[in-house]
């Protein structure tokens, strides 16, 4: 695993950290907030708001109330403003600045959602704000143009901060071209998501990482080691990182830590608790 490559690819996206203002569209996942439709209907009492299920015309249509919808926000800027803090609180979806029609945007979103066909097993939840940055990193330049058309600005809140991607292409995406995301690209998404976490942790623990010439890459290497050692959750990986900060990034090779990791009867969380206890004992005796 090349930690530097993952970090550098994220940097190359040139994302900005600005909250959206006056977006024309939003993609909202009703499965995340079953109360959103009620909010939408309340907003429609003040203004006409067009919205469309991305499941329409597919095998998923019967489940539309638990899936993504496309909302045209141009007629209700007040509703758009109310949606911003709601997206900050929960991973609802994305907001879009675009001049395209409802039909074109809906068609493009459906192309990406079903990723070549409408079989139930083929959904690509590209609108998940926690997935957007890793997915953008996994895509190539042409694919990013297909997803985010010329002149468009997409915004999403990843649970840590707002991210924005501005399309710089001077050519519009081909409306009838169905995108294809390879298995290799999809397999790389979790690693890019790990790189997103590495950048967040490098910022959070910056005062403890002053001795490292490139803290983001050092943290990424620690998270890779955690994941490859069986620690899959974000919480467990951060605990592993704290152990590495306190004891060095090769601490897992030390006898006291290695013996704990060999105890397969323990859950990953229990292993970390034991290693943290050992770490405290070692540091206390120094």
PASE-12671 format. One line per field, with one value per residue (C-alpha): residue number from 1; residue in three letters; chain; x, y, z. Coordinates in nm, 2 decimals. Layout:
N
seq = NUM  ...
type = Ala  ...
mol = A  ...
X = X  ...
Y = Y  ...
Z = Z  ...
This chain:
286
seq = 1  2  3  4  5  6  7  8  9  10  11  12  13  14  15  16  17  18  19  20  21  22  23  24  25  26  27  28  29  30  31  32  33  34  35  36  37  38  39  40  41  42  43  44  45  46  47  48  49  50  51  52  53  54  55  56  57  58  59  60  61  62  63  64  65  66  67  68  69  70  71  72  73  74  75  76  77  78  79  80  81  82  83  84  85  86  87  88  89  90  91  92  93  94  95  96  97  98  99  100  101  102  103  104  105  106  107  108  109  110  111  112  113  114  115  116  117  118  119  120  121  122  123  124  125  126  127  128  129  130  131  132  133  134  135  136  137  138  139  140  141  142  143  144  145  146  147  148  149  150  151  152  153  154  155  156  157  158  159  160  161  162  163  164  165  166  167  168  169  170  171  172  173  174  175  176  177  178  179  180  181  182  183  184  185  186  187  188  189  190  191  192  193  194  195  196  197  198  199  200  201  202  203  204  205  206  207  208  209  210  211  212  213  214  215  216  217  218  219  220  221  222  223  224  225  226  227  228  229  230  231  232  233  234  235  236  237  238  239  240  241  242  243  244  245  246  247  248  249  250  251  252  253  254  255  256  257  258  259  260  261  262  263  264  265  266  267  268  269  270  271  272  273  274  275  276  277  278  279  280  281  282  283  284  285  286
type = Unk  Unk  Unk  Unk  Unk  Unk  Unk  Unk  Unk  Unk  Unk  Unk  Unk  Unk  Unk  Unk  Unk  Unk  Unk  Unk  Unk  Unk  Unk  Unk  Unk  Unk  Unk  Unk  Unk  Unk  Unk  Unk  Unk  Unk  Unk  Unk  Unk  Unk  Unk  Unk  Unk  Unk  Unk  Unk  Unk  Unk  Unk  Unk  Unk  Unk  Unk  Unk  Unk  Unk  Unk  Unk  Unk  Unk  Unk  Unk  Unk  Unk  Unk  Unk  Unk  Unk  Unk  Unk  Unk  Unk  Unk  Unk  Unk  Unk  Unk  Unk  Unk  Unk  Unk  Unk  Unk  Unk  Unk  Unk  Unk  Unk  Unk  Unk  Unk  Unk  Unk  Unk  Unk  Unk  Unk  Unk  Unk  Unk  Unk  Unk  Unk  Unk  Unk  Unk  Unk  Unk  Unk  Unk  Unk  Unk  Unk  Unk  Unk  Unk  Unk  Unk  Unk  Unk  Unk  Unk  Unk  Unk  Unk  Unk  Unk  Unk  Unk  Unk  Unk  Unk  Unk  Unk  Unk  Unk  Unk  Unk  Unk  Unk  Unk  Unk  Unk  Unk  Unk  Unk  Unk  Unk  Unk  Unk  Unk  Unk  Unk  Unk  Unk  Unk  Unk  Unk  Unk  Unk  Unk  Unk  Unk  Unk  Unk  Unk  Unk  Unk  Unk  Unk  Unk  Unk  Unk  Unk  Unk  Unk  Unk  Unk  Unk  Unk  Unk  Unk  Unk  Unk  Unk  Unk  Unk  Unk  Unk  Unk  Unk  Unk  Unk  Unk  Unk  Unk  Unk  Unk  Unk  Unk  Unk  Unk  Unk  Unk  Unk  Unk  Unk  Unk  Unk  Unk  Unk  Unk  Unk  Unk  Unk  Unk  Unk  Unk  Unk  Unk  Unk  Unk  Unk  Unk  Unk  Unk  Unk  Unk  Unk  Unk  Unk  Unk  Unk  Unk  Unk  Unk  Unk  Unk  Unk  Unk  Unk  Unk  Unk  Unk  Unk  Unk  Unk  Unk  Unk  Unk  Unk  Unk  Unk  Unk  Unk  Unk  Unk  Unk  Unk  Unk  Unk  Unk  Unk  Unk  Unk  Unk  Unk  Unk  Unk  Unk  Unk  Unk  Unk  Unk  Unk  Unk  Unk  Unk  Unk  Unk  Unk  Unk  Unk  Unk  Unk  Unk  Unk  Unk
mol = A  A  A  A  A  A  A  A  A  A  A  A  A  A  A  A  A  A  A  A  A  A  A  A  A  A  A  A  A  A  A  A  A  A  A  A  A  A  A  A  A  A  A  A  A  A  A  A  A  A  A  A  A  A  A  A  A  A  A  A  A  A  A  A  A  A  A  A  A  A  A  A  A  A  A  A  A  A  A  A  A  A  A  A  A  A  A  A  A  A  A  A  A  A  A  A  A  A  A  A  A  A  A  A  A  A  A  A  A  A  A  A  A  A  A  A  A  A  A  A  A  A  A  A  A  A  A  A  A  A  A  A  A  A  A  A  A  A  A  A  A  A  A  A  A  A  A  A  A  A  A  A  A  A  A  A  A  A  A  A  A  A  A  A  A  A  A  A  A  A  A  A  A  A  A  A  A  A  A  A  A  A  A  A  A  A  A  A  A  A  A  A  A  A  A  A  A  A  A  A  A  A  A  A  A  A  A  A  A  A  A  A  A  A  A  A  A  A  A  A  A  A  A  A  A  A  A  A  A  A  A  A  A  A  A  A  A  A  A  A  A  A  A  A  A  A  A  A  A  A  A  A  A  A  A  A  A  A  A  A  A  A  A  A  A  A  A  A  A  A  A  A  A  A  A  A  A  A  A  A  A  A  A  A  A  A
X = 0.00  0.14  0.02  0.17  -0.03  -0.36  -0.29  -0.15  -0.46  -0.69  -0.48  -0.50  -0.89  -0.84  -1.15  -1.25  -1.40  -1.70  -2.06  -2.30  -2.50  -2.80  -2.78  -3.01  -3.04  -3.00  -2.99  -3.14  -3.14  -3.48  -3.34  -3.12  -3.40  -3.75  -3.88  -3.74  -4.05  -4.25  -4.01  -4.03  -4.41  -4.41  -4.18  -4.41  -4.68  -4.47  -4.35  -4.37  -4.07  -4.02  -3.87  -3.82  -3.73  -3.41  -3.57  -3.84  -3.86  -3.63  -3.67  -3.63  -3.93  -4.15  -3.89  -3.88  -3.97  -3.64  -3.42  -3.26  -3.46  -3.36  -3.50  -3.50  -3.43  -3.45  -3.80  -3.74  -3.41  -3.54  -3.59  -3.24  -3.09  -3.28  -3.14  -2.77  -2.77  -2.98  -2.70  -2.44  -2.62  -2.68  -2.53  -2.83  -2.67  -2.52  -2.61  -2.55  -2.50  -2.60  -2.79  -2.91  -3.27  -3.45  -3.46  -3.09  -2.98  -3.23  -3.10  -2.74  -2.80  -2.99  -2.70  -2.46  -2.69  -2.74  -2.39  -2.47  -2.80  -3.10  -3.04  -3.09  -2.74  -2.58  -2.66  -2.37  -2.46  -2.25  -2.46  -2.35  -2.15  -1.91  -1.84  -1.81  -1.45  -1.31  -1.52  -1.40  -1.04  -1.10  -1.25  -1.04  -1.07  -1.32  -1.55  -1.55  -1.66  -1.94  -2.06  -2.00  -2.08  -1.90  -1.93  -2.10  -2.02  -2.11  -2.10  -2.12  -2.06  -1.85  -1.92  -1.62  -1.65  -1.80  -1.62  -1.68  -1.57  -1.58  -1.57  -1.31  -1.39  -1.49  -1.69  -2.02  -2.07  -2.24  -2.59  -2.66  -2.32  -2.36  -2.07  -1.88  -1.69  -1.46  -1.43  -1.07  -1.19  -1.46  -1.21  -0.99  -1.27  -1.22  -0.85  -0.92  -1.17  -0.89  -0.68  -0.96  -0.95  -0.57  -0.59  -0.84  -0.64  -0.31  -0.49  -0.64  -0.32  -0.08  0.09  0.19  0.32  0.57  0.87  0.73  0.82  0.49  0.23  -0.05  0.15  0.28  -0.08  -0.20  0.07  -0.05  -0.41  -0.31  -0.13  -0.44  -0.67  -0.44  -0.41  -0.79  -0.90  -1.18  -1.38  -1.29  -1.30  -1.06  -0.82  -0.80  -0.72  -0.44  -0.31  -0.30  -0.10  0.14  0.18  0.26  0.48  0.60  0.46  0.62  0.49  0.27  0.59  0.69  0.64  0.38  0.17  0.23  0.12  -0.21  -0.27  -0.22  -0.51  -0.77  -1.04  -1.04  -1.24  -1.05  -1.18  -1.07  -0.73  -0.69  -0.80  -0.53  -0.27  -0.37  -0.33  0.01  0.11  0.01  0.22  0.52  0.50  0.45  0.77  0.98
Y = 0.00  0.34  0.58  0.88  0.80  0.79  1.12  1.29  1.18  1.34  1.66  1.66  1.69  2.04  2.03  2.34  2.35  2.59  2.54  2.57  2.88  2.89  2.54  2.44  2.08  1.83  1.46  1.34  0.98  0.92  0.61  0.83  1.06  0.93  1.27  1.45  1.40  1.58  1.87  1.87  1.88  2.17  2.36  2.29  2.49  2.80  2.73  2.47  2.23  1.97  1.64  1.30  0.95  0.81  0.47  0.56  0.32  0.06  -0.26  -0.05  0.17  0.00  0.11  0.47  0.60  0.45  0.57  0.88  1.16  1.46  1.79  2.11  2.39  2.69  2.79  2.78  2.93  2.94  2.56  2.52  2.72  2.50  2.19  2.29  2.24  1.93  1.79  1.89  1.69  1.37  1.21  1.30  1.35  1.63  1.98  2.08  2.41  2.34  2.50  2.17  2.07  1.84  1.57  1.58  1.58  1.30  1.09  1.14  1.05  0.73  0.63  0.65  0.50  0.18  0.18  0.01  -0.16  -0.16  -0.48  -0.47  -0.57  -0.29  0.02  0.27  0.51  0.79  1.05  0.93  1.23  0.99  0.82  1.12  1.22  0.86  0.79  1.11  1.00  0.65  0.78  0.90  1.24  1.14  0.97  1.28  1.48  1.23  1.26  1.64  1.83  2.13  2.43  2.24  2.27  1.98  2.01  1.75  1.73  1.43  1.44  1.65  1.94  2.06  1.96  2.11  2.00  2.24  2.10  2.27  2.08  2.29  2.00  1.87  1.51  1.30  1.26  0.92  0.77  0.52  0.53  0.23  0.20  -0.10  -0.35  -0.23  0.13  0.02  -0.18  0.13  0.34  0.21  0.29  0.65  0.68  0.58  0.85  1.10  0.99  1.01  1.38  1.45  1.28  1.45  1.78  1.68  1.53  1.78  1.88  1.51  1.46  1.75  1.50  1.35  1.53  1.44  1.37  1.28  1.00  0.88  0.86  0.69  0.42  0.36  0.33  0.09  -0.12  -0.11  -0.22  -0.50  -0.62  -0.67  -0.34  -0.24  0.03  0.39  0.40  0.10  0.25  0.58  0.39  0.21  0.54  0.68  0.37  0.44  0.80  0.71  0.41  0.43  0.30  -0.04  -0.10  -0.38  -0.58  -0.55  -0.87  -0.71  -0.60  -0.89  -1.14  -0.96  -0.96  -1.33  -1.39  -1.46  -1.52  -1.14  -0.91  -0.62  -0.38  -0.61  -0.64  -0.26  -0.23  -0.48  -0.30  0.03  -0.11  -0.25  0.09  0.27  0.02  0.06  0.44  0.44  0.24  0.47
Z = 0.00  -0.10  0.16  -0.02  -0.34  -0.15  0.02  -0.30  -0.50  -0.25  -0.27  -0.65  -0.63  -0.50  -0.28  -0.10  0.25  0.21  0.29  0.00  -0.08  -0.31  -0.46  -0.75  -0.66  -0.37  -0.36  -0.03  0.10  0.26  0.43  0.64  0.76  0.75  0.86  0.56  0.35  0.61  0.60  0.22  0.22  0.47  0.24  -0.05  0.13  0.08  -0.28  -0.55  -0.51  -0.78  -0.66  -0.82  -0.69  -0.84  -0.81  -1.07  -1.36  -1.19  -1.00  -0.68  -0.75  -0.48  -0.22  -0.33  0.02  0.15  -0.13  -0.28  -0.43  -0.64  -0.52  -0.73  -0.49  -0.73  -0.63  -0.25  -0.14  0.22  0.21  0.06  0.35  0.60  0.44  0.49  0.88  0.83  0.61  0.86  1.13  0.93  0.62  0.40  0.07  -0.16  -0.28  -0.64  -0.82  -1.19  -1.47  -1.63  -1.64  -1.40  -1.67  -1.74  -1.38  -1.30  -1.59  -1.50  -1.13  -1.23  -1.46  -1.17  -0.91  -1.12  -1.26  -1.59  -1.52  -1.28  -1.11  -0.73  -0.66  -0.86  -0.66  -0.63  -0.35  -0.49  -0.31  0.03  0.16  0.35  0.02  -0.22  -0.15  -0.17  -0.48  -0.65  -0.58  -0.72  -1.04  -1.34  -1.49  -1.76  -1.50  -1.28  -1.58  -1.64  -1.28  -1.22  -1.54  -1.68  -1.46  -1.18  -0.81  -0.58  -0.20  0.07  0.45  0.54  0.91  0.97  0.74  0.41  0.09  -0.25  -0.60  -0.89  -1.23  -1.45  -1.77  -2.07  -2.22  -2.08  -1.99  -2.26  -2.14  -2.28  -2.19  -1.91  -1.66  -1.56  -1.23  -1.23  -0.95  -0.89  -0.85  -0.60  -0.40  -0.37  -0.22  0.14  0.12  0.00  0.28  0.52  0.36  0.44  0.80  0.80  0.70  0.97  1.24  1.13  1.18  1.52  1.66  1.49  1.82  1.88  1.53  1.51  1.47  1.15  0.83  0.67  0.94  0.70  0.53  0.87  1.00  0.68  0.72  1.08  0.97  0.69  0.95  1.18  0.90  0.78  1.15  1.17  1.31  1.07  1.25  1.26  1.64  1.66  1.40  1.60  1.91  1.73  1.60  1.96  2.06  1.78  1.87  2.23  2.17  1.81  1.49  1.53  1.88  1.76  1.70  2.07  2.28  2.51  2.22  1.99  2.25  2.29  1.92  1.91  2.15  1.89  2.15  2.22  2.00  1.83  2.09  2.37  2.22  2.20  2.57  2.67  2.46  2.61  2.95  2.86  2.72  3.04  3.24  3.02  3.02  3.40  3.45  3.23
